[in-house]
């Protein structure tokens, strides 16, 4: 793990990454949330528990300096805690074995020796620490249900041929998933993120909403009255920075 500075929550400047953290820390969080997502899939977690695990992780390091705790231990505890919150319980042994295989591909499951039990205790103790730091506020409103509703509405607005030939839905869901590599879930409302990823998906394929020019207000404001174009632009900008980081990080 690369060395990073202790100042993780200051004001925004040019050196800051997509989440508002300094760029080196943003890269660390990108790597660790990528681990959370891949481990979550291997553990059979659904999209909402994985999103909760990423949000718990980001929220913890919004409160705590990155150099204070091992981010991968926090990530493992985030998976464990998210499983409880979303009622998709995971065994610590499975989390440990999946994590061990992630860092050491092809390795055998760990023996139930002192090393295993020490790691298990660390995960449990870290979970308790995270609950205290987050003041037991670990239930979150995710954009997923809003995006589903917006996609259904948009499908009814567009003609069938346009909807079938452009993967707007698949792209929007992929953008939403990738948004959890950064701290958008802490900075923006769930409804706004859902609209922004849909807006970007439409832009990516050059699809225009019918009768947009004649409408009294933009289509995205129909979904969320308090949403503004600058908010959408900020979310899209953060997403682009995340994808930029993806090309720079092995």
C-alpha positions as CSV (number, residue, x, y, z in Angstrom):
1,X,0.0,0.0,0.0
2,X,1.4,3.4,-1.0
3,X,2.0,6.1,1.6
4,X,-0.7,8.7,1.9
5,X,-1.1,11.9,3.9
6,X,-3.2,12.1,7.0
7,X,-5.4,15.0,5.9
8,X,-8.4,13.2,4.3
9,X,-11.3,15.6,4.8
10,X,-10.1,19.2,4.0
11,X,-11.4,21.7,1.4
12,X,-11.5,21.1,-2.3
13,X,-8.6,22.0,-4.5
14,X,-7.0,21.0,-7.8
15,X,-5.1,18.1,-6.2
16,X,-8.3,16.5,-5.0
17,X,-9.8,13.4,-6.6
18,X,-13.3,12.4,-7.5
19,X,-14.4,11.9,-3.9
20,X,-13.1,15.2,-2.5
21,X,-10.1,13.5,-0.9
22,X,-6.5,14.3,-2.0
23,X,-5.7,12.5,-5.3
24,X,-3.3,9.9,-3.7
25,X,-6.0,9.0,-1.2
26,X,-8.6,8.9,-3.9
27,X,-6.5,6.2,-5.7
28,X,-6.3,4.2,-2.5
29,X,-10.1,4.4,-2.0
30,X,-10.6,3.4,-5.7
31,X,-8.5,0.3,-5.2
32,X,-10.2,-0.7,-2.0
33,X,-13.7,-0.2,-3.2
34,X,-12.8,-2.3,-6.3
35,X,-11.8,-5.0,-3.8
36,X,-15.2,-4.6,-2.0
37,X,-17.1,-5.0,-5.2
38,X,-15.2,-8.0,-6.5
39,X,-15.2,-9.7,-3.1
40,X,-18.9,-9.0,-2.7
41,X,-19.7,-10.6,-6.0
42,X,-17.6,-13.7,-5.1
43,X,-19.5,-13.8,-1.8
44,X,-22.8,-13.8,-3.6
45,X,-23.9,-10.4,-2.4
46,X,-26.6,-8.5,-4.3
47,X,-26.1,-5.0,-5.6
48,X,-27.7,-3.2,-2.6
49,X,-25.5,-4.9,0.1
50,X,-22.4,-4.2,-2.0
51,X,-23.5,-0.5,-2.3
52,X,-24.0,-0.4,1.4
53,X,-20.6,-1.9,2.1
54,X,-19.0,0.8,-0.2
55,X,-21.0,3.6,1.5
56,X,-20.0,2.4,5.0
57,X,-16.3,2.3,3.9
58,X,-16.4,5.8,2.4
59,X,-18.3,7.2,5.3
60,X,-15.9,5.8,7.8
61,X,-12.9,7.3,6.1
62,X,-14.7,10.6,5.8
63,X,-14.6,10.7,9.6
64,X,-11.2,9.0,10.1
65,X,-7.8,9.7,8.7
66,X,-6.7,7.0,6.1
67,X,-3.4,6.3,7.8
68,X,-5.1,5.4,11.1
69,X,-6.4,2.0,10.0
70,X,-5.7,-0.6,7.4
71,X,-8.2,0.2,4.6
72,X,-8.5,-3.4,3.5
73,X,-9.4,-4.5,7.1
74,X,-12.0,-1.7,7.1
75,X,-13.3,-3.0,3.7
76,X,-13.6,-6.6,5.1
77,X,-15.5,-5.3,8.1
78,X,-17.7,-3.2,5.8
79,X,-18.7,-6.3,3.9
80,X,-19.5,-8.1,7.1
81,X,-21.5,-5.2,8.5
82,X,-23.4,-4.5,5.2
83,X,-24.4,-8.2,5.2
84,X,-26.1,-7.6,8.6
85,X,-27.7,-4.3,7.7
86,X,-29.2,-5.7,4.4
87,X,-30.0,-9.1,5.9
88,X,-27.7,-11.0,3.7
89,X,-25.5,-12.4,6.4
90,X,-22.0,-13.5,5.7
91,X,-19.6,-15.7,7.6
92,X,-16.4,-14.1,8.6
93,X,-14.6,-17.3,7.4
94,X,-16.0,-16.8,3.9
95,X,-14.9,-13.1,3.9
96,X,-11.4,-14.1,5.0
97,X,-11.0,-16.8,2.5
98,X,-12.4,-14.7,-0.4
99,X,-10.1,-11.9,0.6
100,X,-7.1,-14.2,0.9
101,X,-7.8,-15.6,-2.6
102,X,-8.1,-12.0,-3.9
103,X,-4.6,-11.0,-2.6
104,X,-3.1,-14.5,-3.3
105,X,-4.7,-16.0,-6.4
106,X,-4.6,-19.8,-6.4
107,X,-4.0,-20.1,-2.7
108,X,-5.7,-22.6,-0.5
109,X,-8.2,-21.5,2.2
110,X,-6.5,-20.5,5.4
111,X,-6.1,-23.0,8.1
112,X,-8.0,-22.5,11.3
113,X,-4.9,-21.5,13.2
114,X,-3.9,-18.5,15.3
115,X,-3.4,-16.3,12.2
116,X,-7.0,-17.0,11.1
117,X,-8.5,-16.3,14.5
118,X,-6.5,-13.1,14.9
119,X,-7.8,-11.9,11.6
120,X,-11.4,-12.9,12.5
121,X,-11.1,-11.0,15.8
122,X,-9.7,-8.0,13.9
123,X,-12.7,-7.9,11.6
124,X,-15.2,-8.1,14.5
125,X,-13.4,-5.5,16.5
126,X,-13.2,-3.2,13.5
127,X,-16.9,-3.6,12.9
128,X,-17.6,-2.4,16.4
129,X,-15.2,0.6,16.0
130,X,-17.0,1.5,12.7
131,X,-20.4,1.4,14.4
132,X,-19.2,3.8,17.0
133,X,-17.5,6.1,14.6
134,X,-20.6,6.2,12.4
135,X,-22.9,6.5,15.4
136,X,-24.7,3.4,14.4
137,X,-26.1,5.2,11.3
138,X,-25.5,2.5,8.8
139,X,-28.7,2.3,6.8
140,X,-28.7,4.3,3.6
141,X,-31.0,5.4,0.8
142,X,-29.5,4.2,-2.4
143,X,-30.2,5.4,-5.9
144,X,-31.2,2.0,-7.2
145,X,-34.9,2.2,-6.6
146,X,-35.1,5.6,-8.1
147,X,-33.1,4.6,-11.2
148,X,-35.4,1.6,-11.7
149,X,-38.5,3.9,-11.6
150,X,-36.9,6.5,-13.9
151,X,-35.9,3.8,-16.4
152,X,-39.4,2.5,-16.6
153,X,-40.8,6.0,-17.2
154,X,-38.1,6.8,-19.8
155,X,-38.9,3.5,-21.6
156,X,-42.5,4.6,-22.0
157,X,-41.4,8.0,-23.4
158,X,-39.0,6.7,-26.0
159,X,-40.1,4.7,-29.1
160,X,-39.5,0.9,-28.9
161,X,-36.9,0.8,-31.6
162,X,-34.7,3.4,-30.0
163,X,-34.9,1.6,-26.6
164,X,-34.1,-1.8,-28.1
165,X,-31.1,-0.7,-30.2
166,X,-29.4,1.4,-27.5
167,X,-28.3,-0.2,-24.1
168,X,-29.4,2.8,-22.1
169,X,-30.5,0.7,-19.2
170,X,-27.4,-1.5,-19.0
171,X,-25.2,1.6,-19.2
172,X,-27.0,3.5,-16.5
173,X,-26.8,0.6,-14.1
174,X,-23.1,0.2,-14.9
175,X,-22.5,3.9,-14.2
176,X,-24.4,3.7,-10.9
177,X,-22.3,0.7,-9.8
178,X,-19.0,2.4,-10.8
179,X,-20.0,5.6,-8.9
180,X,-19.4,3.7,-5.7
181,X,-15.7,3.7,-6.4
182,X,-15.8,7.4,-5.3
183,X,-17.7,9.3,-2.6
184,X,-20.6,10.4,-4.6
185,X,-22.9,8.5,-2.3
186,X,-21.9,10.9,0.5
187,X,-22.0,14.2,-1.5
188,X,-25.2,13.9,-3.5
189,X,-28.8,12.8,-2.9
190,X,-29.8,9.4,-4.2
191,X,-32.4,10.8,-6.6
192,X,-29.9,13.2,-8.1
193,X,-27.3,10.4,-8.7
194,X,-30.0,8.3,-10.4
195,X,-31.0,11.1,-12.7
196,X,-27.3,12.0,-13.5
197,X,-26.3,8.5,-14.5
198,X,-29.4,8.3,-16.7
199,X,-28.5,11.7,-18.2
200,X,-25.0,10.5,-19.0
201,X,-26.2,7.2,-20.5
202,X,-28.5,9.2,-22.8
203,X,-25.7,11.5,-23.8
204,X,-23.3,8.6,-24.4
205,X,-25.6,7.3,-27.1
206,X,-26.9,10.6,-28.4
207,X,-30.5,9.8,-27.5
208,X,-32.8,12.7,-27.0
209,X,-36.0,12.6,-24.9
210,X,-39.0,13.3,-27.2
211,X,-40.6,16.7,-27.1
212,X,-37.8,18.0,-24.9
213,X,-37.7,21.3,-26.7
214,X,-41.4,22.0,-26.3
215,X,-41.6,20.9,-22.7
216,X,-42.0,23.5,-19.9
217,X,-39.1,22.0,-18.0
218,X,-36.3,19.5,-18.7
219,X,-37.1,15.8,-18.4
220,X,-34.8,15.3,-15.5
221,X,-36.6,18.0,-13.5
222,X,-39.8,16.0,-13.9
223,X,-38.1,13.3,-11.8
224,X,-36.6,15.6,-9.2
225,X,-37.9,19.1,-8.7
226,X,-34.9,20.4,-6.8
227,X,-32.4,19.1,-9.2
228,X,-30.4,21.6,-11.3
229,X,-28.1,21.3,-14.3
230,X,-25.0,22.3,-12.2
231,X,-25.7,19.4,-9.8
232,X,-25.9,17.0,-12.8
233,X,-22.7,18.4,-14.2
234,X,-20.9,18.0,-10.9
235,X,-22.0,14.3,-10.6
236,X,-21.0,13.6,-14.2
237,X,-17.6,15.3,-13.7
238,X,-17.0,13.1,-10.6
239,X,-17.9,10.0,-12.6
240,X,-15.5,11.0,-15.4
241,X,-12.7,11.4,-12.9
242,X,-13.4,8.0,-11.6
243,X,-13.1,6.5,-15.1
244,X,-9.9,8.5,-15.6
245,X,-8.5,6.9,-12.4
246,X,-9.5,3.5,-13.7
247,X,-7.3,4.0,-16.7
248,X,-4.3,5.1,-14.5
249,X,-4.5,2.4,-11.8
250,X,-3.4,-1.2,-12.7
